[in-house]
Amino acid sequence: MTRNDAPTTPTTDDSTDGYLPIADHGVIGDLRTAALVGINGRIDWFCCPRFDSPSVFGALLDSAEGGSWDISMVDGLVTTRQFYLPDSNVLVTRFMSEDGVAEVQDLMPLTKPKDPDHRTRIVRRIECVRGHVRMSMRLDPRFDYGRGERTVELDDDNHATLAGGDLTLHLASDATLTRADDGSIGAEIELRVGEATTFTLGVDEIPAEEVDSEASELVVHATVRFWQAWLAQSNYTGRWREMVHRAALVLKLMTHEPTGAIVASITTALPEEIGGERNWDYRYVWIRDAAFSLYGLLRLGFNDEAAAFMGWLTRRFSDGGDDNGRPLRLMYTIDGETPPDEKPLEHWEGYRGSTPVNVGNGATNQLQLDIYGELIDSVYLFNKYGPGISYNSWNQLCEVMSWLVDNWDQSDESIWEVRSESQNFVYSRLMCWVAFERMIRMSRQRGLPGDVGTWMTTRDEIFTQIMEKGWNDKREAFTQTFESDHLDASLLLIPAVKLLSPTDPRFLSTLAAIEGQLVSDSLVFRYDSSDHDDGLSGTEGTFSLCSFWYVEALTRVGRRADARLALEKMFTHANHLGLYAEQVGLTGEQLGNFPQAFTHLALISAAFNLDRELGA
């Protein structure tokens, strides 16, 4: 699928309120951290040195006080376009006017996997490709979410040092730099066709020879080769190669290479409803999200990433669980620690006035029993398609199952992390069933020792409970909880995890009920937030993860034409680069944190399975 619908954005007026639409961004990264680059040439989100570090550029969440790095074209009517260099995460923003065309190549350099000498940097290379152009650069960092004191020193015409708190950054260029009264660093550049200039921002000093136009061009080429070599490992050759490979590149960007961790998103506090309070910090490692991401990467043949995450996970087993005696936390920092407590940044106004601007996550101590099923299902797939789990890892899983035998029959907060009281969620029971069923399979397939008799008895007890208490005769559907008749799109996974056949009347009836209440022209709400209390005010958009699950459910029940149409419609909701946030509003706007791992892994799974059903 070729995307030709890139937005046209005047660089002289970002928007009426200083904020670009969430979708009007691309992402660059170096497998340690990442940055968002707007269609207007502004970097308005960047945390350094890690995904979960305080921001250096945060204009995405406060256009006036958050800090940004702007490159724009001076004078005349200007339009812009964005694209990635083929099969890479090197982003190009094109500025077009009657007098000339300039391209800004944005990247975070990567030259070889697991490079011990890696240094985090942002390279912004400006090249004139037609006529002549005048460009303006303004660097205005605001350290520690805009709270830190900032010192700015212009060391000479081509180098500046910027410091705040315990972070020092260096800016080097082959252009002349100036320091404004407000402490920002600026430059004015005039280029003719074939000429280029470079700005490099890094965590250590940058030699002058690295920023001349020839050297920076070599860095661009080397980084493109890195990404192309990585993507060449993909075994996907189906109908939607461009979209699937872009999704894979996004998932790789959210991998922390030094540890093997996979974060859920690179942003915090982007709203699920403009002006609403559902604004969460997703810069951490959810066991659920990472397990699903592992599945998506495994399906495409990226076994190294799967093995790295399994290594990270094995270390979590050795950590001894959480403060409540559970064998795993539901989320971790990149290093495997407990995420910080949730607190608002009260000095920031939030994206388009959406407060609170939360950092940290208050769901850390919730009980979400479904994570054990998602985790063990991914381990099962790793054991099936990858090199297989170690003896120590198997023993640790057996210890997890001993705990789950005694604790699966509890109320919890489940996959959607509700902020109301815990309930008996059917999805959590479903995934507990998956945990036991997959452990039984692994034991039998590899002859691994385990308490298979107890696992089988527990598995069957869970199955019976789902059938008797999770099924609602009035709704003729499986419902969200035992206590209510509300529907939940997570139950679209019932045939995917093989609890029931896709042609089982109970699942077909559940699918019909979900289509009647939660599906809006192929877009799917995760549940109806207007008819029951999830502990939060306001509403939200449709959940793109669930929309791709809907495609997969249609595929499995044999409605292939419907599935293909729904998938193609979902592709139209990607942004101009093929990227997705967490949600899509009913008028097509992207909502929530961006880009979202959940969404892209579900795209991979839906496309992979539909391709297989459609045949060559």
Rosetta blueprint (number, residue, H / E / L):
1 M L
2 T L
3 R L
4 N L
5 D L
6 A L
7 P L
8 T L
9 T L
10 P L
11 T L
12 T L
13 D L
14 D L
15 S L
16 T L
17 D L
18 G L
19 Y L
20 L L
21 P L
22 I L
23 A L
24 D L
25 H E
26 G E
27 V E
28 I E
29 G E
30 D L
31 L L
32 R L
33 T L
34 A E
35 A E
36 L E
37 V E
38 G E
39 I L
40 N L
41 G L
42 R E
43 I E
44 D E
45 W E
46 F E
47 C E
48 C L
49 P L
50 R L
51 F L
52 D L
53 S L
54 P L
55 S E
56 V E
57 F E
58 G L
59 A L
60 L L
61 L L
62 D L
63 S L
64 A L
65 E L
66 G L
67 G L
68 S E
69 W E
70 D E
71 I E
72 S E
73 M E
74 V L
75 D L
76 G L
77 L L
78 V L
79 T E
80 T E
81 R E
82 Q E
83 F E
84 Y E
85 L L
86 P L
87 D L
88 S L
89 N L
90 V L
91 L E
92 V E
93 T E
94 R E
95 F E
96 M E
97 S L
98 E L
99 D L
100 G E
101 V E
102 A E
103 E E
104 V E
105 Q E
106 D E
107 L E
108 M L
109 P L
110 L L
111 T L
112 K L
113 P L
114 K L
115 D L
116 P L
117 D L
118 H L
119 R L
120 T L
121 R E
122 I E
123 V E
124 R E
125 R E
126 I E
127 E E
128 C E
129 V E
130 R E
131 G E
132 H E
133 V E
134 R E
135 M E
136 S E
137 M E
138 R E
139 L E
140 D E
141 P L
142 R L
143 F H
144 D H
145 Y H
146 G H
147 R L
148 G L
149 E L
150 R L
151 T E
152 V E
153 E E
154 L E
155 D E
156 D E
157 D L
158 N L
159 H E
160 A E
161 T E
162 L E
163 A E
164 G E
165 G L
166 D L
167 L E
168 T E
169 L E
170 H E
171 L E
172 A E
173 S E
174 D L
175 A L
176 T L
177 L L
178 T E
179 R E
180 A L
181 D L
182 D L
183 G L
184 S L
185 I E
186 G E
187 A E
188 E E
189 I E
190 E E
191 L E
192 R E
193 V L
194 G L
195 E L
196 A E
197 T E
198 T E
199 F E
200 T E
201 L E
202 G E
203 V L
204 D L
205 E L
206 I L
207 P L
208 A H
209 E H
210 E H
211 V L
212 D L
213 S H
214 E H
215 A H
216 S H
217 E H
218 L H
219 V H
220 V H
221 H H
222 A H
223 T H
224 V H
225 R H
226 F H
227 W H
228 Q H
229 A H
230 W H
231 L H
232 A L
233 Q L
234 S L
235 N L
236 Y L
237 T L
238 G L
239 R L
240 W L
241 R H
242 E H
243 M H
244 V H
245 H H
246 R H
247 A H
248 A H
249 L H
250 V H
251 L H
252 K H
253 L H
254 M L
255 T E
256 H E
257 E L
258 P L
259 T L
260 G L
261 A E
262 I E
263 V L
264 A L
265 S E
266 I L
267 T L
268 T E
269 A L
270 L L
271 P L
272 E L
273 E L
274 I L
275 G L
276 G L
277 E L
278 R L
279 N L
280 W L
281 D E
282 Y L
283 R L
284 Y L
285 V E
286 W E
287 I H
288 R H
289 D H
290 A H
291 A H
292 F H
293 S H
294 L H
295 Y H
296 G H
297 L H
298 L H
299 R H
300 L L
301 G L
302 F L
303 N H
304 D H
305 E H
306 A H
307 A H
308 A H
309 F H
310 M H
311 G H
312 W H
313 L H
314 T H
315 R H
316 R H
317 F H
318 S L
319 D L
320 G L
321 G L
322 D L
323 D L
324 N L
325 G L
326 R L
327 P L
328 L L
329 R L
330 L L
331 M E
332 Y E
333 T L
334 I L
335 D L
336 G L
337 E L
338 T L
339 P L
340 P L
341 D L
342 E L
343 K E
344 P E
345 L L
346 E L
347 H L
348 W L
349 E L
350 G L
351 Y H
352 R H
353 G H
354 S L
355 T L
356 P L
357 V L
358 N E
359 V E
360 G L
361 N L
362 G L
363 A L
364 T L
365 N L
366 Q L
367 L L
368 Q L
369 L L
370 D H
371 I H
372 Y H
373 G H
374 E H
375 L H
376 I H
377 D H
378 S H
379 V H
380 Y H
381 L H
382 F H
383 N H
384 K H
385 Y H
386 G L
387 P L
388 G L
389 I L
390 S L
391 Y H
392 N H
393 S H
394 W H
395 N H
396 Q H
397 L H
398 C H
399 E H
400 V H
401 M H
402 S H
403 W H
404 L H
405 V H
406 D H
407 N H
408 W L
409 D L
410 Q L
411 S L
412 D E
413 E L
414 S L
415 I L
416 W L
417 E L
418 V L
419 R L
420 S L
421 E L
422 S L
423 Q E
424 N L
425 F E
426 V H
427 Y H
428 S H
429 R H
430 L H
431 M H
432 C H
433 W H
434 V H
435 A H
436 F H
437 E H
438 R H
439 M H
440 I H
441 R H
442 M H
443 S H
444 R H
445 Q H
446 R H
447 G L
448 L L
449 P L
450 G L
451 D L
452 V H
453 G H
454 T H
455 W H
456 M H
457 T H
458 T H
459 R H
460 D H
461 E H
462 I H
463 F H
464 T H
465 Q H
466 I H
467 M H
468 E H
469 K H
470 G H
471 W E
472 N E
473 D L
474 K L
475 R L
476 E L
477 A E
478 F E
479 T L
480 Q L
481 T E
482 F L
483 E L
484 S L
485 D L
486 H L
487 L L
488 D L
489 A H
490 S H
491 L H
492 L H
493 L H
494 I L
495 P L
496 A L
497 V L
498 K L
499 L L
500 L L
501 S L
502 P L
503 T L
504 D L
505 P H
506 R H
507 F H
508 L H
509 S H
510 T H
511 L H
512 A H
513 A H
514 I H
515 E H
516 G H
517 Q H
518 L L
519 V E
520 S E
521 D L
522 S L
523 L E
524 V E
525 F L
526 R L
527 Y L
528 D L
529 S L
530 S L
531 D L
532 H L
533 D L
534 D L
535 G L
536 L L
537 S L
538 G L
539 T L
540 E L
541 G L
542 T E
543 F E
544 S H
545 L H
546 C H
547 S H
548 F H
549 W H
550 Y H
551 V H
552 E H
553 A H
554 L H
555 T H
556 R H
557 V L
558 G L
559 R L
560 R H
561 A H
562 D H
563 A H
564 R H
565 L H
566 A H
567 L H
568 E H
569 K H
570 M H
571 F H
572 T H
573 H L
574 A L
575 N L
576 H L
577 L L
578 G L
579 L L
580 Y L
581 A L
582 E L
583 Q E
584 V E
585 G L
586 L L
587 T L
588 G L
589 E L
590 Q E
591 L E
592 G L
593 N L
594 F L
595 P L
596 Q E
597 A H
598 F H
599 T H
600 H H
601 L H
602 A H
603 L H
604 I H
605 S H
606 A H
607 A H
608 F H
609 N H
610 L H
611 D H
612 R H
613 E H
614 L H
615 G L
616 A L
